[in-house]
């Protein structure tokens, strides 16, 4: 029996995905539920599991855009499993097909080896180039007649053009190869959303600084007990998330967005947290953060970060969000202007912590300081609200025991 495998719907409103990578080869024997491909949607990268055991025939190439419901492969369920089959389904989403790995490595090696820009005795130079090759050569300023063509009758292919190196007047002896790689659907969608945010919002950024000494002192005193009791660390994200929740309650316009000609406000706080995953930036959502404790926030941050890192994050987990927190400090950023995550109206940027001298009660003291930035949509958030919001965040972080813990540290940390 021949089973047609069709592209399942990865989420509401998604009509098209891209074959990011086949994890098996044409003609391989696959087991039911084995991951056979990775597909990119505009929101996430998902694995495509085999619906049955059998021999697979691929009907789409890597990089192809396919519609939801389109047949991408056939599985001959009447085929018998070879005695040397190594797939055991035990690795979480991993590819256990050694031959596919070798083929993939060979392909990668082939694509990265630079080709000579001048013809040799075994490859002809016809001077005729494909349309794609012509465009690439024109961008590089290379004549097609100087490139060795590997196509039929010496025709210059796209790969020939990509690997062609311009002739230099003074050879340096160094490697001057270039490479082109297709952007994933997820990466392209992120790019579109960033441009959309810049073009459709009246975005401004306001800055402040936070003395992190009170939080440092609390973490140093209670982090071991907190981790022992709850199984998660007491990080900075719980303090910042709860400080944002408090500030949004004081300045609800920041927890709003434009819906046509109306202003849509929320009586709950869904905090999007920007995390770096294997496929690029992911923004999973902490739902109803206003109902979470320090332990609850830390547990949810850990869960979502692990799922993003392991490529298991779902579209639903990244959909929605009323406000975003981005932590560029983990990469060493001292100051930045974060871009709004549309259709939201505000994003808080955290940065690295550096010991700096500051004036305290007329004396110079050294404290761990962090710059914070709020980018906001000025169409619905005024300067007074934006500055007030960021000051409220600063106040909560510098007086966490009073403003975030109601004066009872043990109770707030559930110790």
VOVO-508755 format. One line per field, with one value per residue: residue in three letters; z, x, y of N, C-alpha, C in turn. Coordinates in steps of 0.001 Angstrom, whole numbers, plus 500000, padded with zeros to 6 digits. Example, Ala and Ser with C-alpha at 12.3 -4.5 7.8 and 13.67 -1.06 7.14 Angstrom:
residues 2
code <- ALA SER
n.zz <- 507800 507080
n.xx <- 513190 512850
n.yy <- 494310 497750
ca.zz <- 507800 507140
ca.xx <- 512300 513670
ca.yy <- 495500 498940
c.zz <- 507800 507870
c.xx <- 513200 512900
c.yy <- 496700 500030
//
This chain:
residues 415
code <- UNK UNK UNK UNK UNK UNK UNK UNK UNK UNK UNK UNK UNK UNK UNK UNK UNK UNK UNK UNK UNK UNK UNK UNK UNK UNK UNK UNK UNK UNK UNK UNK UNK UNK UNK UNK UNK UNK UNK UNK UNK UNK UNK UNK UNK UNK UNK UNK UNK UNK UNK UNK UNK UNK UNK UNK UNK UNK UNK UNK UNK UNK UNK UNK UNK UNK UNK UNK UNK UNK UNK UNK UNK UNK UNK UNK UNK UNK UNK UNK UNK UNK UNK UNK UNK UNK UNK UNK UNK UNK UNK UNK UNK UNK UNK UNK UNK UNK UNK UNK UNK UNK UNK UNK UNK UNK UNK UNK UNK UNK UNK UNK UNK UNK UNK UNK UNK UNK UNK UNK UNK UNK UNK UNK UNK UNK UNK UNK UNK UNK UNK UNK UNK UNK UNK UNK UNK UNK UNK UNK UNK UNK UNK UNK UNK UNK UNK UNK UNK UNK UNK UNK UNK UNK UNK UNK UNK UNK UNK UNK UNK UNK UNK UNK UNK UNK UNK UNK UNK UNK UNK UNK UNK UNK UNK UNK UNK UNK UNK UNK UNK UNK UNK UNK UNK UNK UNK UNK UNK UNK UNK UNK UNK UNK UNK UNK UNK UNK UNK UNK UNK UNK UNK UNK UNK UNK UNK UNK UNK UNK UNK UNK UNK UNK UNK UNK UNK UNK UNK UNK UNK UNK UNK UNK UNK UNK UNK UNK UNK UNK UNK UNK UNK UNK UNK UNK UNK UNK UNK UNK UNK UNK UNK UNK UNK UNK UNK UNK UNK UNK UNK UNK UNK UNK UNK UNK UNK UNK UNK UNK UNK UNK UNK UNK UNK UNK UNK UNK UNK UNK UNK UNK UNK UNK UNK UNK UNK UNK UNK UNK UNK UNK UNK UNK UNK UNK UNK UNK UNK UNK UNK UNK UNK UNK UNK UNK UNK UNK UNK UNK UNK UNK UNK UNK UNK UNK UNK UNK UNK UNK UNK UNK UNK UNK UNK UNK UNK UNK UNK UNK UNK UNK UNK UNK UNK UNK UNK UNK UNK UNK UNK UNK UNK UNK UNK UNK UNK UNK UNK UNK UNK UNK UNK UNK UNK UNK UNK UNK UNK UNK UNK UNK UNK UNK UNK UNK UNK UNK UNK UNK UNK UNK UNK UNK UNK UNK UNK UNK UNK UNK UNK UNK UNK UNK UNK UNK UNK UNK UNK UNK UNK UNK UNK UNK UNK UNK UNK UNK UNK UNK UNK UNK UNK UNK UNK UNK UNK UNK UNK UNK UNK UNK UNK UNK UNK UNK UNK UNK UNK UNK UNK UNK UNK UNK UNK
n.zz <- 500000 499170 500926 501045 502226 503603 504065 507308 509069 510753 512438 513201 510548 509038 505907 504291 504186 504456 503191 505198 505779 504744 506665 505972 503202 499741 499107 501475 504294 506640 510010 511718 513122 513128 512803 509799 508385 508626 508864 508008 509215 509152 511756 513344 513556 512764 513346 511024 511368 510369 509103 508927 508783 506333 502921 501715 499410 498168 497421 497260 497254 499314 500588 499064 498866 500182 500121 502823 503260 500911 499092 500124 500287 499615 501151 501056 502458 502331 502116 503454 506508 506439 507517 508615 509677 511701 513167 516226 517474 519889 520371 521121 518797 517221 514402 513370 511193 509810 507253 506057 507511 506717 504003 504157 505309 503289 501290 502406 502517 499831 498948 500179 499208 497421 493951 491159 489574 487050 483907 483622 482199 482222 482424 480534 479274 478249 478187 478294 480414 482961 483743 486561 487233 485698 487004 489517 488793 487651 489895 491197 489435 487439 484374 482332 480588 481851 483682 484687 483336 484625 483671 481037 477995 478877 480092 482347 485597 488376 490774 489892 489493 492091 493421 492054 491921 491901 489678 490937 491029 492559 493848 496994 498235 500169 501315 499482 499151 498777 500026 499575 501230 501699 503306 506077 506290 508743 509548 507503 508002 510494 509739 508084 509959 511613 509909 509370 511903 512155 510079 510471 513012 515413 516690 519658 522016 525435 528165 531162 534282 536463 539788 540729 543143 545429 544407 543831 546446 547569 545954 546450 549103 549189 546989 546925 548761 547534 545065 545978 547135 545085 542677 540553 539431 541076 539204 537240 535631 536881 538704 536943 535343 537197 538038 535688 535424 537616 536853 534506 535512 536758 534599 532308 529575 528303 528138 525905 522526 519077 517288 514358 514197 516840 520326 521871 524968 527630 530403 531499 531733 529401 528963 526562 525975 524685 523285 522288 519844 518127 515515 515317 516522 518990 520420 522916 525082 528340 529999 531601 533551 535709 537664 538650 540856 542135 541919 540075 537727 537203 536768 534481 532626 532402 531355 528849 527609 527385 525671 523391 522811 522235 519960 520189 520602 520211 517831 519124 521608 521052 520188 520475 523406 525268 525963 525698 526879 526430 526647 526051 527415 528027 525908 526100 525536 526142 525798 523996 521458 521580 519215 518700 519170 516979 517153 519469 521821 523320 524489 526683 527168 528507 529753 529912 533125 534846 537022 538300 539269 541298 542612 545936 548450 548509 548377 546609 545349 544406 542389 541069 537980 535659 532420 531239 528707 527167 524429 522622 521221 520063 519174 520767 523298 525501 526257 529007 530126 529197 530291 532983 533303 532943 535053 537150 536858 537435 540130 541394 541001 542421 544953 545793 547944 549248 547193 545486 547051 549183 551647 552809 552438 552594 552317 549763 548190 548671 550657
n.xx <- 500842 500541 501180 500191 501863 500903 501323 500824 498682 500394 499387 496875 495900 498166 499244 501212 504349 507915 510229 512712 514779 515501 515538 515989 516858 515882 514284 515022 514354 511858 510705 507542 506526 509094 511269 511277 511666 512405 510367 509781 507714 506177 506428 507670 509960 509283 509129 508547 506879 507052 504170 503741 505407 507888 509165 510465 509578 510623 508905 509345 511734 514508 514121 511909 508788 505801 502303 499933 498566 499522 501032 504068 505715 505895 505018 505822 504132 504171 506704 509451 511277 514755 517423 519516 518543 518741 517278 515738 513941 514502 515897 515280 513593 515868 518101 518669 519781 522585 523688 522326 523333 526041 525767 524714 526858 528758 527527 527522 530304 530915 529583 530969 533528 535649 535458 537647 538287 539159 539191 540055 541804 539945 537394 535215 534947 532338 531252 528591 525896 523530 520361 520206 522887 524029 523092 524318 527034 527172 526774 529135 530921 532147 533160 531362 532836 535190 534783 534827 532640 530453 528246 526136 527875 529724 528276 527711 526731 524488 525771 528431 528744 528292 530529 532593 535534 536580 539130 542184 544393 546723 547671 546891 547108 545382 542275 539469 536844 533259 529918 526506 523430 520119 517649 515739 512183 511191 513182 512925 510329 510638 512311 510555 508641 510133 510777 508195 507450 509147 508237 505504 504917 505064 507772 509538 512257 512994 515268 516803 518518 519421 520097 521426 522077 520306 518866 520980 521876 519651 519500 522004 521660 519444 519384 520421 518802 516355 516665 517083 514625 512718 513738 514544 516533 517005 516669 517266 515086 512600 512359 512351 510125 507977 508256 507597 504910 503768 504280 502781 500219 500058 500346 498364 498069 500374 500073 498550 497220 496988 494036 492864 490933 490705 491646 492958 492831 494211 493255 494895 498213 500309 503434 505861 508905 512045 514070 517035 517152 517990 517227 517177 515847 513384 510149 508607 505667 504816 502048 499417 501012 500588 499494 501466 504050 507423 508644 506908 507292 510048 510077 508481 509909 512235 511146 510099 512404 514022 512444 512483 515211 515565 514103 511409 509367 506056 503699 501477 502538 504026 502318 500445 500743 501243 503137 506684 509802 513194 516402 519269 521576 522744 524328 526225 525522 525558 523916 520969 518415 515597 513412 509949 507653 505391 501806 502167 502722 504866 508225 510624 514015 516668 520039 523660 525286 527276 529840 529870 530917 528755 526807 525867 523948 525533 528063 530635 530100 530656 528644 526726 525429 522725 521699 518472 515980 513085 511215 508566 505258 504451 502043 499923 500938 501965 504681 504773 503560 505255 507782 507037 506292 508789 510234 508742 509350 512085 511976 510743 512656 514796 513811 512887 512001 510087 508270 507782 507567 505969 507082 507722 509972 510486 507926 507228 509084 508331 509508
n.yy <- 498804 502212 505066 508385 511152 514134 517679 518707 521049 523524 525440 527932 530062 529641 528834 527893 526205 525624 523285 522698 520890 517620 514735 512206 510000 509669 506660 505463 503310 503935 504307 504243 507329 508280 511055 512671 514982 518517 521302 524657 527201 530471 531078 529142 526318 523022 519461 516825 513910 510439 508849 506205 502976 502089 502189 505209 507778 510756 513761 516418 519082 520197 523442 524002 525674 524659 523991 523765 520587 519592 516884 515564 513387 509830 506733 503424 501067 498348 497460 495644 495884 496557 494402 495769 498077 500944 502702 503452 504988 506130 508453 511788 513224 513166 512458 509294 508095 507039 507057 509144 511290 511180 511678 514225 515641 515295 516738 519304 519724 519690 521983 524015 524008 526036 526840 526990 530110 530365 528635 525134 522304 520309 521329 523264 526672 528316 530786 531217 531801 530876 532533 533113 532814 534851 537147 536958 536998 539536 541135 540623 541625 540103 538642 536361 534825 534302 532387 529023 526744 524344 523177 521760 521549 523424 525440 528114 527644 528418 527656 527705 530440 531429 530441 531606 533607 536941 538161 539245 542031 541961 539123 537704 535292 534391 532861 533633 532942 532880 532426 531487 531294 530158 532070 530975 530331 531174 533016 534886 535795 536976 539080 540509 541309 542970 545066 545896 546826 549037 550631 551066 551959 554639 554783 555285 555566 555361 555803 554477 553840 551155 550367 547457 546340 545712 543468 541736 541264 539947 537646 536454 535773 534059 532309 529651 528262 528688 527347 524749 524242 524609 523687 525249 528029 531215 533735 536773 537285 536786 538893 541095 540500 540546 543157 544483 543661 544998 547674 547845 547656 550101 551810 551345 551904 551165 548518 547994 548042 549084 548654 548759 551580 551773 551563 548867 547437 545443 543375 541594 540205 539075 538076 538318 536701 537216 534832 533048 530637 527504 527992 530686 533841 533431 533969 533103 532942 534016 533226 535049 536466 538062 536526 534925 533746 534369 531860 530652 532213 531788 529010 528799 530345 528804 526412 527233 528255 525978 524407 526001 525951 523236 522976 522391 524114 525350 526764 527873 528471 530672 532557 535557 537589 540516 542321 542730 541401 541778 540426 541565 541679 539233 538674 540555 543168 546634 548841 549506 549974 548439 546791 547141 544468 543739 543107 544561 547285 548027 547352 546072 546522 544737 544963 544394 543966 546157 547121 550330 553645 555558 558284 558268 559413 561729 560671 558881 555733 552295 550343 547543 548163 548565 549446 550215 550013 551340 550810 552219 552647 555645 556508 555714 555765 558133 560442 560953 558678 556635 557277 557316 554631 553294 554371 553314 550598 550707 551612 549406 547400 548382 548482 545832 544195 545715 546584 544412 542180 542610 543166 540747 538501 535715 534598 535543 534236 531721 530078
ca.zz <- 500000 499089 501763 500698 503389 503288 505049 508267 509430 511991 513283 512570 509593 508288 504700 503535 504933 503617 503558 505631 505651 504804 507588 505354 501775 498877 499093 502818 505056 507822 510989 512104 514085 512948 512210 508441 507813 509388 508027 508552 508955 509439 513199 514053 512837 513334 512761 510343 511656 509424 509529 508902 508461 504946 502087 501441 498144 498394 496364 497349 497507 500387 500146 498380 499609 499904 500773 503791 502579 499714 499267 500081 500146 499590 501956 500656 503728 502118 502112 504691 507116 506233 508750 509146 510108 512982 513887 517357 517995 521273 520484 521087 517590 516553 513181 513622 509942 509645 505852 505771 508090 505873 502763 504455 505498 501995 500575 502986 502111 498412 498749 500763 498532 496351 492632 490516 488761 485686 483381 483531 481021 482289 482412 479486 479543 477043 478261 478385 481820 483253 484240 487958 487253 485159 488032 490556 488213 487484 491217 491550 488440 486769 483040 482243 479802 482701 484678 484198 483448 484901 483064 479720 476995 479511 480559 483715 486450 489549 491704 489358 489737 493535 493853 491259 492663 490975 489477 491681 490447 493400 494622 498405 498709 501158 500827 499214 498748 499329 500014 499669 501859 501687 504613 506418 506315 510046 509542 506612 508657 511523 509035 507649 511127 512090 508980 509604 513136 511912 509096 510801 514357 515760 517775 520391 523094 526606 528889 532579 534813 537670 540737 540935 544440 546250 543839 544062 547855 547774 545284 547177 550393 549118 545743 547179 549402 546517 544106 546676 547429 543902 541524 539534 539990 541286 538255 537132 534863 537749 539231 535866 534920 538203 538008 534511 535756 538500 536091 533556 536286 537015 533311 531436 528147 527772 527925 524905 521151 518139 516510 513421 514722 518269 521229 522545 526234 528245 531862 531891 531242 528767 528699 525582 526328 523511 523560 521101 519594 517048 514241 515403 517620 519315 521425 523616 525917 529706 530092 532877 534456 536915 538667 538958 541894 541667 541525 538870 536591 536911 536215 533123 531796 532150 530481 527494 527054 527013 524500 522250 522514 521685 518762 520476 520863 519285 517373 520162 522707 520621 519688 521476 524155 525330 526220 525502 527576 525674 527460 525253 528307 528028 524835 526371 525100 527211 525549 522683 521294 521091 518265 519157 518622 516613 517259 520797 521821 524160 524743 527648 526882 529590 529238 530831 534431 534993 538223 537961 540391 541294 543813 546901 549628 548443 548337 545435 545653 543230 542439 539792 537331 534364 531650 530726 527627 526789 523129 522694 520092 520522 518700 521865 524586 525597 526953 530448 530478 528935 531309 534257 533320 533138 536428 538027 536781 538181 541559 541875 540999 543448 546252 545554 549166 549559 546101 544812 548008 550274 552898 553353 551452 552701 551748 548334 547550 549046 551367
ca.xx <- 500000 501273 500601 500571 502030 500604 501783 499774 498603 501129 498710 495840 496265 499360 498819 502373 505575 509081 511020 514014 515789 515083 516375 516165 517111 514928 514502 515308 513265 511586 509793 506445 506838 510462 511349 511803 511967 512136 509658 509720 506589 506601 506488 508481 510443 508653 509527 507502 507081 506493 502859 503751 506708 507992 510175 509998 509892 510476 508197 509666 513149 514826 513958 510635 507623 504683 501062 499365 497745 500207 501788 505511 506423 505111 505582 505369 503991 504328 508126 509947 512400 516045 518012 520502 517880 519293 516404 515040 512950 514802 516472 514173 513576 517152 518176 519531 520197 523987 523958 521823 524288 527222 525399 524553 528199 529401 526898 528026 531694 530907 529110 531876 534807 535643 535870 538588 537602 539659 538957 541181 541742 538837 536124 535224 534339 531586 530820 527133 525506 522106 519904 520605 524336 524330 522834 525354 528305 527095 526981 530557 531749 532928 532692 531037 533863 536342 534367 534727 531269 530319 527004 526221 528624 530454 527365 527981 525565 524399 526834 529691 528786 528425 531887 533580 536276 537092 540569 542795 545647 547833 547214 547299 547312 544370 540999 538512 535593 531997 528853 525132 522506 518754 517082 514584 510908 511101 514062 512339 509166 511161 512777 509376 507986 510971 510572 506822 507435 509810 507491 504094 504744 505809 508551 510531 512889 513426 516274 517053 519498 518955 521095 521056 522587 519299 518570 522178 521892 518594 519875 523120 521207 518374 519349 520642 517601 515299 516887 516890 513199 511851 514351 514913 517337 516400 517361 516824 513845 511421 512289 511969 508757 507041 508345 506826 503495 503373 504298 501656 499012 500067 500262 497709 498184 501528 499573 497487 497690 496043 493229 492151 490815 490431 492727 492604 493558 494087 493234 495830 499568 501015 504765 506702 510327 512871 515149 517750 517043 518856 516766 517113 515097 512055 509511 507518 504851 504427 500631 498894 502147 500122 499099 502604 505003 508803 508850 506139 507945 511308 509774 507956 511019 513096 510437 510014 513760 514456 511679 513000 516556 515465 513286 510103 508395 504925 503175 500588 503350 504616 501254 499892 501672 500814 504331 507868 511057 514334 517612 520492 522729 523386 525314 527203 525070 525506 522817 520372 517022 514870 512327 508645 507158 504007 501125 502337 503064 506019 509208 511651 515319 517638 521403 524611 525469 528664 530113 530217 530796 527583 526699 524884 523948 526651 529345 530837 530155 530643 527507 526390 524412 522202 520862 517233 515394 511707 510750 507103 504534 504028 500682 498968 501622 502584 505963 504554 503289 506429 508792 506497 506380 510171 510597 508087 510167 513316 511660 510474 513898 515697 513175 512079 511376 508919 507312 507494 507447 505095 507831 507911 510800 510285 506615 507248 509895 507721 510537
ca.yy <- 500000 503469 506112 509763 512028 515523 518655 519049 522463 523781 526419 528753 531115 529266 528110 527455 525950 525380 522113 523195 519828 516224 513976 510888 510064 508991 505221 504953 502696 504753 503738 505119 508391 508764 512394 512544 516290 519732 522271 526018 528091 531841 531276 528159 525151 521839 518198 516078 512491 509481 508385 504741 502392 501667 502836 506566 508441 512186 514471 517851 519335 521138 524823 524189 526155 523749 524383 522838 519608 519099 515634 515812 512128 508602 505657 502100 500345 496905 497130 495056 496604 495896 493856 496715 499305 501386 503629 502831 505934 506502 509787 512742 514052 513124 511686 508156 507482 507414 507340 510497 512231 511210 512369 515655 516178 515376 517848 520551 519883 520021 523347 524996 524001 527032 526396 527899 531099 530254 527297 524226 521467 519366 522044 524280 527967 528679 532180 531250 531647 530852 533846 533318 532989 536178 538162 536852 537449 540988 541733 540465 542287 539059 538276 534944 534136 533978 531404 527648 526276 522908 522713 521141 522322 524512 526492 528566 527447 529292 527281 528219 531881 531650 530107 532330 534627 537949 538194 540341 542501 541524 537967 537709 533934 534047 532325 534709 532328 533380 531424 531968 530339 530662 532372 530147 531043 531831 534181 535892 536373 537888 540277 541267 541908 544066 546188 546356 547609 550317 551429 551300 552498 555853 554195 556065 554804 556111 555036 554732 552905 550477 549870 546067 545862 545011 542146 540926 540860 538945 536397 535843 535256 533052 531532 528227 527742 528746 526271 523482 524051 524639 523032 526242 529105 532529 534602 538162 537399 536853 540258 542008 540202 541045 544621 544899 543469 546109 548923 547823 547954 551545 552513 550346 552230 550433 547153 548169 548085 549680 547714 549624 552941 551655 551188 547623 547306 544115 543341 540540 540466 537968 538617 537622 536771 536926 533870 532622 529201 527023 528530 532132 534438 532929 534825 532408 533828 533649 533603 535541 536675 538766 535533 534072 534112 534269 530466 530396 532857 531104 527685 528959 530807 527634 525481 527778 528371 524629 523977 526765 525440 521887 522994 521800 525172 525293 528048 528401 529011 531938 533419 536472 538427 541914 543128 541900 541672 541266 540513 541595 541650 537914 538676 541604 544489 547632 549774 549282 550411 547264 547045 546664 543208 544060 544410 545138 548711 548302 546310 546473 545945 544585 544983 543763 544607 546588 547920 551705 554570 556428 559115 557791 560294 562662 559976 558033 554303 551428 549420 546882 548982 548111 550354 549624 550817 551059 551289 552253 553231 556970 556781 555516 555933 559451 560493 560870 557285 555810 557575 556850 553170 552860 554741 552335 549383 551003 551652 548050 546631 548907 548233 544629 543675 546536 546743 543144 541083 543044 543185 539396 537828 534268 534275 535817 533201 530434 529296
c.zz <- 500000 499891 501323 501962 502964 504412 506008 508564 510748 512911 512488 511704 508800 507115 503931 504459 503936 504113 503914 505429 505684 505709 507102 503868 501011 498818 500443 503399 506332 508722 511305 513228 514021 512322 510841 507812 508845 508434 508767 508207 509260 510933 513919 513091 513530 512633 512142 510587 510592 509966 509542 508600 507002 504221 501596 500076 498312 497189 496415 497680 498715 499834 499423 499334 499214 500694 501784 503063 501330 500035 499124 499986 500117 500446 501513 501902 503569 502139 503472 505191 506857 507562 509412 509624 511507 513759 515012 518000 519364 521428 520272 519866 516819 515287 513382 512340 509613 508208 505482 506316 507215 504591 502989 504621 504170 501189 501078 502550 500660 498189 499244 500100 497390 495031 492016 489617 487309 485180 483415 482328 481011 482228 481402 479971 478269 477014 478337 479823 481943 483773 485676 488050 486746 486224 489087 490040 488034 488810 491633 490577 487685 485402 482988 481505 480639 483720 484036 484412 483633 484301 481692 478730 477599 480012 482018 484537 487617 490552 491228 489671 491218 493982 493073 492084 491668 490874 490145 491029 491225 494249 496043 498937 499730 500513 500675 498711 499404 499279 500149 500350 501935 503107 504855 506406 507631 510072 508655 507255 509754 510876 508601 508820 511673 511203 509168 510844 512925 511026 509539 512211 514521 516961 518352 521505 524213 527459 530372 533027 536150 538498 541148 542293 545284 545720 544011 545497 548134 547156 546024 548474 550242 547911 545976 547786 548397 545538 544735 546878 546145 542656 540365 540211 540183 540418 538252 536478 535748 538322 538147 535416 535907 538299 536827 534781 536610 537717 535092 534261 536569 535729 532269 529949 527504 527483 526943 523519 520258 517337 515575 513907 516224 519041 522034 523785 526871 529769 532377 531267 530713 528305 527697 526002 525120 523915 522239 520977 518444 515679 514263 516581 517766 520411 522054 524641 527298 529906 531512 533925 535746 538017 539145 540078 541299 541165 540215 537627 536202 536290 534772 532167 531436 531169 529039 526837 526602 525766 523244 521834 521813 520436 518946 520696 519805 518889 518455 521297 522334 520110 520806 522178 524117 525567 526132 526370 526779 526479 526577 526104 528314 526924 525009 525958 526284 527050 524146 522655 520729 520182 518774 518433 518245 516792 518635 520702 522653 524317 525678 527315 528120 528981 530266 532090 534617 536278 537807 539204 540231 542599 544685 548169 549664 548416 547089 545888 544348 543391 541086 539145 535990 533702 531172 529701 527377 525421 523116 521476 520560 520044 519832 523242 524580 526375 528456 530888 530289 529987 532676 534400 533639 534539 537418 538021 537602 539693 542126 541960 542077 544849 546156 546787 549474 548466 545387 545773 549214 551631 553511 552316 551434 552049 550244 547571 547875 549723 552766
c.xx <- 500882 500534 501113 500668 501853 501088 500648 499778 499336 500448 497714 496455 497533 498942 499993 503556 506701 509815 512421 515098 515117 516058 516599 516425 516010 515273 514839 514084 513087 510606 508687 506883 508286 510433 511994 512169 511743 511482 509588 508390 507068 506706 507408 508981 509910 509169 508318 507740 506449 505176 502761 505166 506713 509097 509646 510458 509604 509839 508431 511142 513323 514754 512656 509578 506430 503460 500629 498402 498375 500992 503282 506330 505423 505803 504957 505324 504140 505788 508545 511152 513693 516632 518954 519886 518323 518373 515668 514040 513284 515338 515376 514290 514869 517099 519167 520019 521607 524295 523487 522775 525518 526940 525290 525920 528922 528852 527420 529448 531779 530551 530091 533237 534777 536115 536799 537827 538063 539470 540216 540964 540522 537471 536201 534611 533657 531222 529321 526729 523994 521668 520328 522093 524724 524169 523924 526685 528321 527333 528444 531486 532642 532312 532453 532118 535071 536029 534246 533305 531199 529045 527233 526895 529317 529588 527653 526699 525571 525507 528192 529839 528982 529863 532973 534206 536815 538610 541148 544109 546851 547371 547760 547567 546285 543114 540000 537189 534391 530976 527505 524300 521125 518274 515871 513321 510738 511934 513495 511143 509593 511609 511602 508721 508800 510803 509178 506752 508057 508959 506091 503869 505542 506676 509577 511093 513304 514315 516288 518128 519001 520152 520672 521505 521526 518964 519760 522189 520850 518974 521019 522667 520264 518443 519547 519399 516443 515443 516654 515409 512382 512457 514666 515714 516531 517168 516826 515443 512605 511260 511800 510529 507738 507084 507553 505327 502992 503291 503138 500326 498905 499864 499672 497805 499348 501144 498402 498092 496603 495355 492357 492148 490545 491692 492264 493465 493257 494059 494059 497184 500164 502371 505505 508160 511150 514012 515774 517669 517932 518476 516669 516264 513715 511464 508332 506863 504599 502998 500263 499996 501718 499717 500261 503460 506405 509078 508130 506790 509211 511071 509298 509041 511931 512425 510432 511386 514281 513737 512141 514370 516502 514596 511901 509014 507293 504482 502309 501379 504013 503583 500714 500993 501214 501976 505531 509035 512173 515607 518852 521744 523452 524425 526344 526784 524975 524298 522284 518974 516233 513717 511045 508266 505687 503089 501246 502792 504286 506922 510273 512946 516199 519044 522363 524812 526952 528801 530593 530120 529557 527571 525566 525004 525180 528016 529411 530982 530121 529528 527332 525207 524000 521418 519626 516635 513961 511439 509233 506524 503909 502615 499664 499610 502337 503901 505813 504343 504514 507513 508329 506583 507801 510671 509974 508840 511444 513062 511453 511744 514869 515119 512299 511366 510081 507861 506950 507209 506577 505785 508093 508653 510517 508962 506606 508024 509412 508734 510028
c.yy <- 501253 504544 507479 510594 513473 516435 518978 520541 522693 524789 527234 529836 530789 528394 527523 527241 525706 524146 522604 522147 518459 515481 512546 511084 509335 507502 504623 504247 503510 504022 504743 506047 508844 510148 512282 513885 517375 520723 523600 526648 529497 532102 530307 527093 523906 520597 517506 514590 511609 508938 506857 504270 501954 502396 504180 507049 509926 512864 515978 517988 520254 522560 525090 524734 525293 524189 523332 521906 519032 517829 515934 514532 510974 507559 504341 501226 498842 496475 496587 495835 495862 495444 494843 498005 499677 502281 502915 503762 506465 507890 510812 513636 513985 512299 510565 507501 507930 507772 508733 511532 512358 511971 513865 516317 516332 516533 519175 520812 520320 521476 524388 525014 525001 526441 527434 528855 531049 528839 526456 523316 520556 520036 523184 525590 528436 530149 532333 530950 531611 532213 534126 533566 534377 537263 538166 537370 538956 541704 541671 541186 541316 538773 536773 534162 533728 532891 530030 527144 524774 522330 522106 522086 523537 525648 526824 528468 528431 528981 527776 529703 532195 531457 530825 533440 535645 537892 539430 540742 542014 540372 538005 536318 533482 533496 533459 534153 532973 532261 532099 530900 530972 530926 531484 530996 531796 533097 535289 536568 537340 539189 541156 541990 543076 545296 546773 547250 548985 551234 551820 551831 553787 555507 555179 555190 555746 555210 555401 553757 552367 550037 548463 545512 545161 543612 541211 540396 539784 537598 535698 535190 534062 532113 530028 527578 527677 527581 524907 523182 523858 523980 523952 527343 530379 533523 536017 538272 537483 538259 541218 541760 540760 542566 545173 544762 544625 547421 548982 548076 549450 552350 551558 550654 551486 548981 547172 548107 548667 548581 548542 551061 552934 551284 549980 547452 545954 544236 542166 540877 539166 538504 537739 537790 536351 536000 533445 531110 528787 527577 530051 532587 533820 533823 534085 533325 533214 534144 534023 535689 537365 537795 534665 534643 534085 532850 530166 530981 532101 529737 527798 529442 529633 526672 525972 527877 527010 524133 524722 526236 524089 521818 522417 522844 525123 526702 528681 529035 530328 532930 534304 537242 539862 542870 542199 542370 541009 541488 540427 541539 540321 537808 539786 542994 545448 548554 549524 549872 549235 547662 546398 545375 543406 542865 545051 546584 549028 547096 546858 545754 545935 544546 544397 544609 544902 547402 549302 552574 555445 557225 558581 558630 561184 562008 559088 556580 553506 550398 548727 547600 548372 549235 549584 550577 550381 551667 551181 552942 554546 557318 556627 555665 557270 559373 560352 559431 556412 556031 557091 555344 552719 553225 553754 551003 549567 550980 550250 547220 547114 548775 546983 544104 544411 546467 545445 542002 541430 542950 541820 538550 536331 533841 534451 534747 531796 529522 528898
//
